[in-house]
Amino acid sequence: MEPSPTVVDVGSPGSSPQAEYERRAVAREGRVAARLAELSGPGVLFLHNRLLGQGRRDGDLDHIAVTAGGVYVIDARRYKNAKVEVRRNGGLFSPVREQLMVEGRDRSKLLDSVARQAAAAWP
């Protein structure tokens, strides 16, 4: 009787880095979810990692907080030890313009992204 051939799973290119990325993303999401629950108290219901539309390409909502005062979209970003500030320019003779600054760089587009997510979630 001949021994059966050994089957080797060759996998697919890029699957190992993708699996590591997904493992880290789940761990990071879990830490953020735990911290949000800790900071908010018992009267808040959280929904985490919800897809928009029909699939991943339509985007997702990192966190949704449902409270007696409203529903909030939370888009989590990782800027370790970064200085974050809101700059307000204008007024009196020109419209007030707000900028979200992270480490001195204008990241106001992040606010536009959250506004689009909220609009997509509650049209």
C-alpha positions as CSV (number, residue, x, y, z in Angstrom):
1,M,0.0,0.0,0.0
2,E,1.4,3.4,-1.0
3,P,1.4,6.3,1.4
4,S,-1.1,9.0,0.6
5,P,0.5,12.2,-0.8
6,T,0.9,15.1,1.6
7,V,-1.4,18.0,0.8
8,V,0.2,21.4,1.2
9,D,-2.0,24.5,1.4
10,V,-0.1,27.1,-0.6
11,G,-2.5,29.9,0.4
12,S,-2.9,33.0,-1.7
13,P,-0.6,35.9,-2.2
14,G,-1.0,38.6,0.5
15,S,-3.3,36.5,2.7
16,S,-1.0,36.5,5.7
17,P,-0.5,40.3,5.8
18,Q,-4.2,40.8,5.3
19,A,-5.0,38.4,8.2
20,E,-2.6,40.3,10.5
21,Y,-4.2,43.6,9.5
22,E,-7.7,42.3,10.2
23,R,-6.5,40.9,13.6
24,R,-5.0,44.2,14.6
25,A,-8.1,46.1,13.4
26,V,-10.4,43.9,15.5
27,A,-8.2,44.4,18.6
28,R,-8.0,48.2,18.0
29,E,-11.8,48.4,17.6
30,G,-12.3,46.4,20.8
31,R,-10.1,48.9,22.8
32,V,-12.0,51.9,21.3
33,A,-15.4,50.3,22.0
34,A,-14.4,49.5,25.6
35,R,-13.1,53.1,26.2
36,L,-16.3,54.6,24.7
37,A,-18.4,52.5,27.0
38,E,-16.3,53.4,30.0
39,L,-16.5,57.2,29.3
40,S,-20.2,57.3,28.4
41,G,-22.0,55.5,31.3
42,P,-24.9,53.1,31.2
43,G,-27.5,55.2,29.3
44,V,-25.8,54.9,25.9
45,L,-26.2,52.0,23.4
46,F,-23.3,51.5,21.0
47,L,-23.2,49.9,17.6
48,H,-19.8,49.1,16.2
49,N,-18.4,48.6,12.7
50,R,-21.6,48.9,10.7
51,L,-21.4,48.7,6.9
52,L,-23.0,51.4,4.7
53,G,-24.8,50.3,1.6
54,Q,-24.2,46.9,0.0
55,G,-20.7,46.2,1.0
56,R,-17.2,47.2,2.1
57,R,-16.7,49.6,-0.9
58,D,-19.6,51.7,0.3
59,G,-17.7,52.4,3.5
60,D,-18.6,51.7,7.1
61,L,-19.4,53.5,10.4
62,D,-16.8,52.9,13.1
63,H,-19.1,53.5,16.0
64,I,-22.7,54.8,16.5
65,A,-23.8,56.0,19.9
66,V,-27.6,56.1,20.6
67,T,-28.6,58.3,23.5
68,A,-31.7,59.9,24.9
69,G,-30.3,63.2,23.4
70,G,-29.6,61.9,19.9
71,V,-27.7,59.6,17.7
72,Y,-24.0,60.2,17.1
73,V,-21.5,58.9,14.5
74,I,-18.0,58.4,15.8
75,D,-15.2,58.0,13.3
76,A,-12.1,56.7,15.2
77,R,-8.6,57.7,14.0
78,R,-5.3,56.9,15.6
79,Y,-3.0,59.9,16.2
80,K,-0.8,58.8,19.1
81,N,0.0,61.7,21.4
82,A,-1.0,64.2,18.7
83,K,-1.9,67.8,19.5
84,V,-5.5,68.4,18.2
85,E,-7.1,71.8,18.0
86,V,-9.9,73.6,16.3
87,R,-9.0,76.9,14.7
88,R,-11.7,79.5,14.0
89,N,-11.0,82.2,11.4
90,G,-13.1,85.0,10.1
91,G,-16.1,86.7,11.6
92,L,-17.3,90.3,11.6
93,F,-16.8,90.9,7.8
94,S,-16.3,87.4,6.6
95,P,-17.9,84.0,7.4
96,V,-16.5,82.1,10.3
97,R,-14.4,79.2,9.1
98,E,-13.4,76.3,11.3
99,Q,-10.4,74.0,10.7
100,L,-9.6,70.8,12.5
101,M,-5.8,70.8,13.0
102,V,-3.8,67.6,14.0
103,E,-0.1,68.2,14.7
104,G,-0.4,71.5,12.8
105,R,-1.9,69.9,9.6
106,D,-5.3,70.8,8.4
107,R,-7.5,67.6,8.7
108,S,-10.8,69.3,8.2
109,K,-11.7,66.8,5.5
110,L,-12.1,64.2,8.3
111,L,-15.1,66.2,9.4
112,D,-16.6,66.2,5.9
113,S,-16.1,62.4,5.9
114,V,-18.1,62.0,9.1
115,A,-20.8,64.3,7.8
116,R,-21.1,62.1,4.7
117,Q,-21.3,59.0,6.9
118,A,-24.0,60.5,9.1
119,A,-26.0,61.5,6.0
120,A,-25.7,58.0,4.5
121,A,-26.8,56.4,7.8
122,W,-29.8,58.7,8.2
123,P,-30.9,60.1,4.8
